[in-house]
């Protein structure tokens, strides 16, 4: 649908954002429902050790903060692959099949996993640093430290996502559908 999307009077970053934001919203909504269910079903003690309500709320809130950002990055990568390597992306049932295509798809998948891992590293480091700083400054309040670490990780992931949307928007604006179309 790139040929139709290019006709809209919108900058490329808005098209990319719209393409990614809709499935992220659906996925995040489902994850939040599952988080609420997990929170309600979580036992008050784990392995004989008590799990305080405040800590359970902090963990659920932290997951609710980080998961949509991870979803956004994870769904941005296939869109980036489609824009950067359009010939490698399989669209529809009429695409070629075979051993070579399977190998190409495996390479693409491993590349996406590698990029996803590399984008999670700065967020993990920022989250760990924020957690340790909050743990040290606030006298070992675990719940506040967990939420501050998740907030830091979510902010780094949101920054990476914004940068990715901007970069892919410029790629989309330069994208020439006639060069990558099989017709």
C-alpha positions in Angstrom: 0.0 0.0 0.0 3.0 2.3 -0.2 2.0 3.8 -3.5 -1.4 4.9 -1.9 0.2 6.1 1.3 2.7 8.3 -0.6 -0.3 10.2 -2.1 -1.5 11.4 1.3 -0.5 15.0 2.2 1.5 13.9 5.3 5.2 13.8 6.1 6.8 10.4 6.0 7.3 10.2 9.8 3.5 10.5 10.3 2.8 7.7 7.9 5.4 5.5 9.7 4.0 6.4 13.1 0.4 5.6 12.0 1.5 2.3 10.6 3.2 1.2 13.8 1.0 2.9 16.4 -2.3 1.0 15.6 -0.9 -2.5 16.2 1.1 -1.2 19.2 -2.1 0.2 20.8 -4.0 -3.1 20.3 -1.0 -5.2 21.7 -0.5 -2.8 24.6 -4.2 -3.0 25.5 -4.1 -6.8 25.5 -0.9 -6.8 27.6 -2.4 -4.4 30.1 -5.5 -6.6 30.5 -3.2 -9.6 31.1 -1.1 -7.6 33.6 -4.3 -6.8 35.6 -5.2 -10.4 35.5 -1.7 -11.5 36.6 -1.8 -8.9 39.4 -5.2 -10.1 40.6 -4.1 -13.8 40.5 -0.6 -13.2 42.0 -0.2 -14.9 45.3 0.6 -12.9 48.5 3.7 -15.0 49.0 6.2 -16.6 46.6 8.2 -19.6 47.8 7.3 -18.8 51.4 8.6 -15.2 51.2 5.9 -12.5 51.4 5.3 -10.4 48.3 4.0 -7.1 49.6 1.1 -5.4 47.8 3.2 -2.3 47.2 5.9 -4.3 45.4 3.4 -6.2 43.3 1.8 -2.9 42.3 5.2 -1.4 41.4 6.1 -4.5 39.3 2.8 -4.3 37.4 3.1 -0.6 36.9 6.7 -1.0 35.7 5.7 -3.7 33.2 2.8 -1.4 32.0 5.3 1.4 31.4 8.0 -0.7 29.6 5.9 -3.1 27.5 4.3 -0.6 25.0 7.8 0.9 24.3 9.2 -2.6 23.7 6.2 -3.4 21.4 6.8 -0.2 19.5 10.4 -1.0 18.8 9.6 -4.6 18.0 7.0 -3.6 15.5 9.1 -0.8 14.0 11.8 -3.2 12.9 9.7 -5.2 10.4 8.5 -1.8 8.9 12.1 -0.7 8.7 13.0 -4.0 6.9 10.2 -3.4 4.5 11.4 0.1 3.7 15.2 -0.6 3.6 15.1 -4.1 2.0 11.8 -4.2 0.1 12.8 -7.1 -2.1 13.4 -9.3 1.0 9.9 -8.8 2.5 7.3 -11.4 1.6 3.9 -9.8 0.6 0.9 -11.9 -0.2 0.5 -15.5 -1.4 2.0 -14.9 -4.9 5.6 -14.4 -3.6 8.3 -16.9 -4.5 8.8 -19.8 -2.2 11.6 -22.2 -1.8 14.9 -22.9 0.0 16.5 -19.6 -1.0 13.5 -17.6 0.2 13.5 -19.4 3.5 17.2 -18.7 4.0 16.6 -15.0 3.1 13.8 -14.8 5.7 16.0 -16.4 8.3 18.7 -13.9 7.7 16.2 -11.1 8.0 14.7 -12.5 11.2 18.2 -12.9 12.8 19.0 -9.3 11.8 15.8 -8.1 13.4 16.6 -10.0 16.6 20.1 -8.6 16.7 18.8 -5.0 16.2 16.1 -5.5 18.8 18.7 -6.8 21.3 21.0 -3.8 20.5 18.2 -1.3 21.1 17.3 -2.9 24.4 20.9 -2.6 25.8 20.9 1.2 26.4 17.4 1.0 27.9 18.5 -1.8 30.2 21.6 0.1 31.3 19.6 3.2 32.0 17.0 1.3 33.9 19.6 -0.5 36.0 21.4 2.8 36.7 18.1 4.5 37.7 17.1 1.5 39.9 20.5 1.5 41.7 20.5 5.2 42.2 16.9 5.2 43.6 17.8 2.2 45.8 20.8 4.0 47.2 19.1 7.4 47.6 15.8 6.3 49.0 17.0 3.9 51.6 16.2 0.7 49.9 12.6 1.3 49.0 12.3 -1.5 46.5 8.9 -0.4 44.9 10.1 3.2 44.1 13.4 1.8 42.8 11.6 -0.6 40.5 9.3 2.0 39.1 12.1 4.5 38.6 14.2 1.9 36.7 11.2 1.1 34.5 10.6 4.8 33.8 14.2 5.4 32.8 14.1 2.3 30.5 10.8 3.4 29.0 12.1 6.9 28.4 15.2 5.6 26.6 13.1 3.2 24.5 10.7 6.1 23.7 13.6 8.2 22.5 14.9 5.4 20.4 11.4 4.9 18.9 11.1 8.6 18.1 14.5 8.6 16.4 13.5 5.4 14.5 10.2 7.0 13.3 12.0 10.1 12.1 14.7 8.1 10.2 12.1 5.8 8.7 10.0 8.8 7.8 12.8 10.2 5.7 13.4 6.8 4.1 9.7 6.5 3.3 9.7 10.0 1.7 12.6 8.9 -0.6 11.1 5.5 -1.3 10.3 5.0 -4.9 7.6 2.3 -5.3 8.3 1.8 -9.0 11.8 0.6 -8.3 10.9 -2.1 -5.8 7.6 -3.2 -7.4 7.7 -6.6 -9.1 5.5 -5.5 -12.0 
